[in-house]
Amino acid sequence: MATRSLIGRSWGMLLAFGVIAVIFGLIAIFRPLGAIAALTWIMGLLALAEGVATLYMVATDYRGAGRRWLVAYGVISLLFGLLALFDPLSLASALLVLVGLWLIVAGVYRLLLGLRLRRGVPGEGWTVLSGVLALALGILLVVSPLSGLVATAFWIGIVALLYGVVQIIAALQMRQRSAGA
Protein backbone atom coordinates (compact mmCIF):
# COMPACT_ATOMS: atom_id res chain seq x y z
CA MET A 1 0.00 0.00 0.00
CA ALA A 2 2.88 2.39 0.79
CA THR A 3 4.44 1.68 -2.62
CA ARG A 4 1.17 2.45 -4.40
CA SER A 5 0.90 5.73 -2.47
CA LEU A 6 4.49 6.67 -3.37
CA ILE A 7 3.91 5.85 -7.05
CA GLY A 8 0.66 7.78 -7.03
CA ARG A 9 2.43 10.86 -5.69
CA SER A 10 5.33 10.65 -8.15
CA TRP A 11 3.23 10.89 -11.30
CA GLY A 12 3.84 14.65 -11.39
CA MET A 13 7.60 14.16 -11.58
CA LEU A 14 7.17 11.67 -14.41
CA LEU A 15 4.88 14.12 -16.19
CA ALA A 16 7.45 16.93 -15.78
CA PHE A 17 10.21 14.72 -17.26
CA GLY A 18 7.92 13.87 -20.15
CA VAL A 19 7.03 17.49 -20.87
CA ILE A 20 10.71 18.53 -20.71
CA ALA A 21 11.65 15.69 -23.08
CA VAL A 22 8.90 16.68 -25.54
CA ILE A 23 10.00 20.33 -25.46
CA PHE A 24 13.65 19.35 -25.97
CA GLY A 25 12.65 16.96 -28.76
CA LEU A 26 10.73 19.67 -30.58
CA ILE A 27 13.62 22.12 -30.19
CA ALA A 28 16.07 19.50 -31.50
CA ILE A 29 13.85 18.82 -34.52
CA PHE A 30 13.04 22.42 -35.40
CA ARG A 31 16.23 24.14 -34.15
CA PRO A 32 18.86 21.42 -34.44
CA LEU A 33 21.94 23.61 -34.18
CA GLY A 34 20.59 25.26 -31.05
CA ALA A 35 20.00 21.86 -29.49
CA ILE A 36 23.50 20.65 -30.38
CA ALA A 37 24.98 23.88 -28.99
CA ALA A 38 23.03 23.39 -25.75
CA LEU A 39 24.14 19.76 -25.39
CA THR A 40 27.75 20.71 -26.09
CA TRP A 41 27.51 23.59 -23.63
CA ILE A 42 26.25 21.21 -20.92
CA MET A 43 29.13 18.82 -21.69
CA GLY A 44 31.46 21.80 -21.40
CA LEU A 45 30.11 22.67 -17.97
CA LEU A 46 30.63 19.08 -16.84
CA ALA A 47 34.18 19.00 -18.24
CA LEU A 48 34.98 22.34 -16.61
CA ALA A 49 33.72 21.12 -13.24
CA GLU A 50 35.69 17.88 -13.64
CA GLY A 51 38.86 19.80 -14.49
CA VAL A 52 38.51 22.17 -11.54
CA ALA A 53 37.78 19.30 -9.14
CA THR A 54 40.72 17.24 -10.42
CA LEU A 55 43.18 20.12 -10.21
CA TYR A 56 41.90 21.07 -6.75
CA MET A 57 42.35 17.49 -5.56
CA VAL A 58 45.90 17.33 -6.93
CA ALA A 59 46.79 20.73 -5.44
CA THR A 60 45.43 20.04 -1.97
CA ASP A 61 45.80 16.49 -0.76
CA TYR A 62 46.63 14.00 -3.50
CA ARG A 63 49.63 11.84 -2.63
CA GLY A 64 49.22 8.90 -5.03
CA ALA A 65 51.00 7.86 -8.17
CA GLY A 66 50.16 9.37 -11.53
CA ARG A 67 50.09 12.96 -10.32
CA ARG A 68 51.28 14.30 -13.70
CA TRP A 69 48.56 12.37 -15.52
CA LEU A 70 45.94 13.87 -13.21
CA VAL A 71 47.28 17.37 -13.81
CA ALA A 72 47.24 16.77 -17.58
CA TYR A 73 43.70 15.39 -17.34
CA GLY A 74 42.56 18.38 -15.29
CA VAL A 75 44.08 20.88 -17.72
CA ILE A 76 42.66 19.09 -20.78
CA SER A 77 39.23 18.97 -19.11
CA LEU A 78 39.42 22.71 -18.42
CA LEU A 79 40.43 23.48 -22.01
CA PHE A 80 37.73 21.21 -23.45
CA GLY A 81 35.15 22.78 -21.12
CA LEU A 82 36.11 26.34 -22.02
CA LEU A 83 36.05 25.57 -25.75
CA ALA A 84 32.64 23.92 -25.39
CA LEU A 85 31.28 26.93 -23.48
CA PHE A 86 32.64 29.61 -25.79
CA ASP A 87 32.33 27.89 -29.18
CA PRO A 88 30.06 24.84 -28.84
CA LEU A 89 29.22 24.38 -32.53
CA SER A 90 32.87 24.45 -33.59
CA LEU A 91 33.74 21.86 -30.95
CA ALA A 92 30.80 19.63 -31.95
CA SER A 93 31.79 19.97 -35.62
CA ALA A 94 35.41 19.10 -34.84
CA LEU A 95 34.30 16.01 -32.93
CA LEU A 96 32.15 14.93 -35.87
CA VAL A 97 35.09 15.40 -38.24
CA LEU A 98 37.11 13.07 -36.01
CA VAL A 99 34.28 10.54 -36.10
CA GLY A 100 34.18 10.99 -39.88
CA LEU A 101 37.90 10.27 -40.18
CA TRP A 102 37.49 7.15 -38.06
CA LEU A 103 34.57 6.02 -40.23
CA ILE A 104 36.65 6.49 -43.38
CA VAL A 105 39.40 4.27 -41.95
CA ALA A 106 36.83 1.73 -40.74
CA GLY A 107 35.07 1.77 -44.13
CA VAL A 108 38.28 1.13 -46.06
CA TYR A 109 39.18 -1.68 -43.65
CA ARG A 110 35.76 -3.32 -44.04
CA LEU A 111 35.86 -3.00 -47.81
CA LEU A 112 39.28 -4.64 -47.99
CA LEU A 113 38.23 -7.33 -45.51
CA GLY A 114 35.03 -8.06 -47.43
CA LEU A 115 36.87 -8.28 -50.72
CA ARG A 116 39.44 -10.67 -49.22
CA LEU A 117 36.73 -12.83 -47.69
CA ARG A 118 34.62 -13.03 -50.81
CA ARG A 119 36.15 -16.28 -51.96
CA GLY A 120 35.62 -18.41 -48.88
CA VAL A 121 33.04 -16.90 -46.57
CA PRO A 122 29.33 -16.68 -47.30
CA GLY A 123 27.77 -13.30 -46.60
CA GLU A 124 30.89 -11.27 -47.34
CA GLY A 125 28.69 -8.84 -49.23
CA TRP A 126 27.40 -7.50 -45.92
CA THR A 127 30.94 -6.65 -44.87
CA VAL A 128 31.50 -4.84 -48.17
CA LEU A 129 28.18 -2.99 -47.76
CA SER A 130 29.04 -1.94 -44.20
CA GLY A 131 32.37 -0.67 -45.53
CA VAL A 132 30.72 1.34 -48.28
CA LEU A 133 28.20 2.84 -45.81
CA ALA A 134 30.89 3.68 -43.24
CA LEU A 135 33.04 5.24 -45.95
CA ALA A 136 30.13 7.30 -47.31
CA LEU A 137 29.10 8.53 -43.87
CA GLY A 138 32.70 9.30 -42.98
CA ILE A 139 33.20 11.35 -46.12
CA LEU A 140 29.93 13.20 -45.48
CA LEU A 141 30.96 14.09 -41.93
CA VAL A 142 34.42 15.27 -43.00
CA VAL A 143 33.15 17.29 -45.97
CA SER A 144 30.06 18.70 -44.22
CA PRO A 145 30.13 18.32 -40.43
CA LEU A 146 27.23 20.77 -40.17
CA SER A 147 25.00 18.30 -42.01
CA GLY A 148 26.07 15.64 -39.54
CA LEU A 149 25.20 17.91 -36.63
CA VAL A 150 21.75 18.62 -38.06
CA ALA A 151 21.08 14.92 -38.72
CA THR A 152 22.29 13.96 -35.23
CA ALA A 153 20.12 16.61 -33.60
CA PHE A 154 17.13 15.52 -35.66
CA TRP A 155 17.45 11.88 -34.52
CA ILE A 156 18.04 12.92 -30.91
CA GLY A 157 14.94 15.08 -31.20
CA ILE A 158 12.80 12.22 -32.49
CA VAL A 159 13.96 9.91 -29.69
CA ALA A 160 13.44 12.62 -27.04
CA LEU A 161 9.97 13.36 -28.41
CA LEU A 162 8.95 9.69 -28.33
CA TYR A 163 10.44 9.27 -24.84
CA GLY A 164 8.56 12.34 -23.61
CA VAL A 165 5.24 11.13 -25.00
CA VAL A 166 5.72 7.72 -23.35
CA GLN A 167 6.57 9.42 -20.03
CA ILE A 168 3.48 11.63 -20.23
CA ILE A 169 1.23 8.65 -21.00
CA ALA A 170 2.77 6.69 -18.10
CA ALA A 171 2.31 9.66 -15.75
CA LEU A 172 -1.34 10.10 -16.69
CA GLN A 173 -1.98 6.38 -16.23
CA MET A 174 -0.29 6.48 -12.81
CA ARG A 175 -2.40 9.47 -11.83
CA GLN A 176 -5.57 7.73 -12.94
CA ARG A 177 -4.69 4.53 -11.07
CA SER A 178 -3.75 6.36 -7.87
CA ALA A 179 -6.98 8.36 -7.97
CA GLY A 180 -8.98 5.16 -8.27
CA ALA A 181 -7.14 3.44 -5.42
N, C-alpha and C positions, 0 to 999 in steps of 0.2 A: 504493500500500500504506500509506503514511503517513497519507493522508486517511482510509482505512478504519479505521485504528487510532485516529485522533483522534475520528472519529464514534462508534466503538464505546465509547470512554471517556466521551463526553459524554451518553450516554443517561440517566445519573443526573440530570444538570442538567435535561434535558427532562422527566423524570419529576417532579422537584421542582416545576417551573413548572406542570405539569399538575395536580398535587395541590393546590398553592396556588390555582390558578384554580378548581378544583372546590369547594374550601372556601369561597372568596370567593363563588362563584356561589350556593352553598347559603345562605350568610349573607344575601346580597342578596335571595334569594327568600323566605326565612322570617323575616328581620329587616330589612326594607327601609330603615327609618329609620336603623337602626344603620349600615348600609352607606353610605347617603348621608352621614351624619355623618362617617364615616371618610374617605370620598373628599373631602369638603369640608375636613376637617381637614388632609389631606395637601396639598391645594391651598393651604391657609392657610400651611402650613410652607414650601412653595415660594415663595409670595408674600412671606413674611416674609424669607426668605433673599435673595430678589431685591432687596427694598427696602433691607436692610442693606448688601448688596454695592454697590448703586447709590449710596447715600448715602456710603459709605466711599470709593468711587472719586471722587466729586465733592469730598469733603472733603480728600482727600490729594493727588491729582496730575492731576486733569482740567483741561485748559486749552482745550478746544474750545468751539465754539459750542453754544448750546442748554443752557447750564448750568441755567437756571431750570426748563426742561422736565424735565431729569433729576432735579432736586430734587423737583419736583412728583410725578414718576413714583415716586421712591423713597418719598416720604411716603404716597402713595396705596397703594402696594404694602404698606407697613407696616400701614396702617389696615385694608386688606382682609385681610391675613394675621392680624392680631389678632382681627378680627371672626370670621373663619373658625375660629380656634382656640377662642375663648371662646363662640361661639354658632353652631355650624355649621348647624343646621337652620333657624334664622332667615335666615341668609345664603342658603342654598340655596333656601328658599321665596321670598325677595325676588328672586333671580335668575329663578326660574320665573314670578313675577308679571310681570317685565319681558319675558320671552319671550312670556307670554300677551298683554300689551299689544301687542307687535309683531305677533303672530298676528291679533289683532283688526283692526289697521290693514291688514295684508296680506289678510285675508279680505274686508274691505269693498272694498278695491281690486280684488281678483279678481272679486268679485260684480259690481261696476260695469263692469269691463272685459268680462266675459262677457256681460252684458246689452247692452252697446253693440255687441259683435261679433256678436250673434245673427242679425243680418240678412244679413251678407255672408260669414261665415267658417264653414265646416263644422267641427263638433266643439267649438263654443263651450260646449256643455253641460259639458264636462270642466273648463273654466275656472270656470264657475259652481259646479260640485261642489267643486273645490278651494277656492274661496272659502268655501263653506258649511262645509266641514270645518275650514279654518283658523280661521274665526270661532268655531265650536263648541269647538274645542280651546283657543283663546285665552280664551274665556269661562270654560271649565272651570278653566284654570290661574289666572285672576285670582280667581275665586270660591272655589276650593278648591286652593290650591297644594300642600297636603299630599297630596291625591289624585294630583297630578302627580308628586310625589316618590316616592310608593309605586309608581306605574306605571313610572317611569323606573328605579327600583331593580330592579323585577321583570324588566324587559327586559334590563338590564345583567347581572342574575343568570343569566338564561337563556343569554345569549351567553357569559358567563364559564364557565358549566357545560359548554356544548358545546365551547368552546375547550379547557378542561381535559381533557375526555374524549379529544379528538383528540390532545392532547399526550401523554397517558398511553399511548394506543395506539401512537403513533409511537415513543415511548421504548421500549416493550416490543418492538416490531418491530426497532428498532435493536439492542437487547440480544441478541435472538435471532440476528440476522444476524451480529453481531460474535462471538458465541460459536461460531457455525458456521464462521467464517472461519479 
